[in-house]
Amino acid sequence: MDPINRRNRKMEKGLKFVVSTATSIGNREEQQDKARVVQKESQMIAVLCDGMGGSKGGGQASKIASRCFIYDLINIGLNETVAENLRTEVENLNEKIVHLQMEKDELKTAGTTLVGVVIQQNKMWYVSVGDSRVYLYRKEKLMQLSTDHNVNEQLKKYCIEGSISKSDYESFCQDKRAEALTSYLGLAKKNEIDQNNIAIEIKANDKIIMRSDGLYKALPTNKIQELITLGKKESPKGETLAQRLISGAIQKQIRNFDNTTVIAIEIEKGKEEVK
């Protein structure tokens, strides 16, 4: 057979996912982060939630939101309007958490952040509420896709618009109140929802990193990028990408180290087969 024709008859099976998750309780008494990933053939659904509002409230909220996000999306089936599906799901989850707050006094402050990712047919959509983040690592550069919903981001917007001075903005950023969330699941008023309406095409060697705020409060973005770029060669044998990032945060030994969770989705080229 002509080798050129033989080569042309090779069909790409698509992309392969290598998924790892890792978590640390930090200096807290309870782990309120919840991470779940489900994969079926070329489709993947991943979600990470960071509970808030007291030990019982936060843990319950993140557990319910993460479980329902996966279950609902699997059972309703994702159609061509994936972004619309994700927005509707987040709105429904917000109602669930608001109802949870009404069940007991100890749950009245229950809430959780959520960052979710759907990948199908080599395209990716994300949705985010709160300050848990999703990043895309491509060609040795780490890009934040989601936008944090907190006071700091609101003030940054005001600063860009000229409503407040740069010095006032920088001064307030040092205040702990700048971390206060402006949107999360469990908010009675209408939530801000961040998402991409146009699908992101994923490619071989891309990496998608989802993480709770404990990680980026311990490690600056450039350090996280460095840990990803170093690759397996610089890591202990058997250590996954998610474990590498969590280990890097733990080594910083910061005071009040929060719950920290990472989902790492590494995109690899699929095998070729001859038809």
Solvent accessible surface area in square Angstrom, and as a share of the most:
residue,aa,sasa,rsa
1,M,157,0.70
2,D,66,0.34
3,P,91,0.57
4,I,100,0.51
5,N,79,0.40
6,R,114,0.42
7,R,146,0.53
8,N,110,0.56
9,R,113,0.41
10,K,82,0.35
11,M,103,0.46
12,E,84,0.38
13,K,133,0.56
14,G,17,0.16
15,L,40,0.20
16,K,98,0.42
17,F,20,0.08
18,V,56,0.32
19,V,51,0.29
20,S,12,0.08
21,T,70,0.41
22,A,16,0.12
23,T,79,0.46
24,S,17,0.11
25,I,78,0.39
26,G,20,0.19
27,N,99,0.51
28,R,114,0.41
29,E,175,0.79
30,E,67,0.30
31,Q,47,0.21
32,Q,24,0.11
33,D,7,0.04
34,K,56,0.24
35,A,37,0.28
36,R,80,0.29
37,V,44,0.26
38,V,54,0.31
39,Q,90,0.40
40,K,147,0.62
41,E,152,0.68
42,S,62,0.40
43,Q,52,0.23
44,M,0,0.00
45,I,3,0.01
46,A,0,0.00
47,V,0,0.00
48,L,0,0.00
49,C,0,0.00
50,D,16,0.08
51,G,8,0.08
52,M,55,0.24
53,G,27,0.26
54,G,52,0.50
55,S,68,0.44
56,K,120,0.51
57,G,0,0.00
58,G,0,0.00
59,G,10,0.09
60,Q,73,0.32
61,A,0,0.00
62,S,0,0.00
63,K,85,0.36
64,I,32,0.16
65,A,0,0.00
66,S,0,0.00
67,R,113,0.41
68,C,21,0.12
69,F,0,0.00
70,I,15,0.07
71,Y,140,0.53
72,D,29,0.15
73,L,2,0.01
74,I,86,0.43
75,N,93,0.48
76,I,107,0.54
77,G,38,0.37
78,L,27,0.13
79,N,84,0.43
80,E,170,0.76
81,T,68,0.39
82,V,2,0.01
83,A,13,0.10
84,E,109,0.49
85,N,21,0.11
86,L,0,0.00
87,R,86,0.32
88,T,66,0.38
89,E,8,0.04
90,V,1,0.00
91,E,72,0.32
92,N,67,0.34
93,L,0,0.00
94,N,18,0.09
95,E,103,0.46
96,K,83,0.35
97,I,0,0.00
98,V,25,0.14
99,H,108,0.48
100,L,6,0.03
101,Q,32,0.14
102,M,144,0.64
103,E,118,0.53
104,K,119,0.50
105,D,119,0.62
106,E,90,0.40
107,L,8,0.04
108,K,131,0.55
109,T,84,0.49
110,A,0,0.00
111,G,0,0.00
112,T,0,0.00
113,T,3,0.02
114,L,0,0.00
115,V,0,0.00
116,G,0,0.00
117,V,0,0.00
118,V,0,0.00
119,I,0,0.00
120,Q,29,0.13
121,Q,144,0.64
122,N,56,0.29
123,K,90,0.38
124,M,0,0.00
125,W,26,0.09
126,Y,14,0.05
127,V,0,0.00
128,S,0,0.00
129,V,0,0.00
130,G,0,0.00
131,D,10,0.05
132,S,1,0.01
133,R,36,0.13
134,V,0,0.00
135,Y,2,0.01
136,L,6,0.03
137,Y,13,0.05
138,R,54,0.20
139,K,179,0.76
140,E,109,0.49
141,K,138,0.58
142,L,17,0.09
143,M,84,0.37
144,Q,74,0.33
145,L,39,0.20
146,S,5,0.03
147,T,65,0.38
148,D,8,0.04
149,H,11,0.05
150,N,15,0.08
151,V,37,0.21
152,N,42,0.21
153,E,38,0.17
154,Q,68,0.30
155,L,30,0.15
156,K,78,0.33
157,K,114,0.48
158,Y,89,0.34
159,C,29,0.18
160,I,142,0.72
161,E,115,0.51
162,G,60,0.58
163,S,80,0.51
164,I,52,0.26
165,S,55,0.35
166,K,135,0.57
167,S,75,0.49
168,D,87,0.45
169,Y,31,0.12
170,E,84,0.37
171,S,76,0.49
172,F,59,0.25
173,C,41,0.24
174,Q,154,0.68
175,D,46,0.24
176,K,156,0.66
177,R,154,0.56
178,A,3,0.03
179,E,69,0.31
180,A,51,0.40
181,L,41,0.20
182,T,27,0.16
183,S,0,0.00
184,Y,43,0.16
185,L,0,0.00
186,G,5,0.05
187,L,28,0.14
188,A,95,0.73
189,K,139,0.59
190,K,169,0.72
191,N,18,0.09
192,E,78,0.35
193,I,25,0.13
194,D,28,0.15
195,Q,24,0.11
196,N,19,0.10
197,N,115,0.59
198,I,150,0.76
199,A,29,0.22
200,I,38,0.19
201,E,107,0.48
202,I,4,0.02
203,K,105,0.44
204,A,34,0.27
205,N,117,0.60
206,D,2,0.01
207,K,40,0.17
208,I,0,0.00
209,I,0,0.00
210,M,0,0.00
211,R,0,0.00
212,S,0,0.00
213,D,10,0.05
214,G,1,0.01
215,L,0,0.00
216,Y,35,0.13
217,K,90,0.38
218,A,6,0.05
219,L,1,0.01
220,P,72,0.46
221,T,56,0.33
222,N,109,0.56
223,K,68,0.29
224,I,0,0.00
225,Q,55,0.24
226,E,85,0.38
227,L,20,0.10
228,I,5,0.02
229,T,58,0.34
230,L,78,0.39
231,G,22,0.21
232,K,142,0.60
233,K,196,0.83
234,E,118,0.53
235,S,20,0.13
236,P,94,0.59
237,K,210,0.89
238,G,72,0.70
239,E,33,0.15
240,T,51,0.30
241,L,5,0.02
242,A,0,0.00
243,Q,79,0.35
244,R,20,0.07
245,L,0,0.00
246,I,10,0.05
247,S,37,0.24
248,G,8,0.08
249,A,0,0.00
250,I,84,0.43
251,Q,140,0.62
252,K,106,0.45
253,Q,163,0.73
254,I,54,0.27
255,R,213,0.78
256,N,105,0.54
257,F,15,0.06
258,D,28,0.14
259,N,7,0.03
260,T,0,0.00
261,T,5,0.03
262,V,0,0.00
263,I,0,0.00
264,A,0,0.00
265,I,0,0.00
266,E,24,0.11
267,I,2,0.01
268,E,62,0.28
269,K,129,0.55
270,G,12,0.12
271,K,160,0.68
272,E,92,0.41
273,E,68,0.31
274,V,72,0.42
275,K,133,0.57
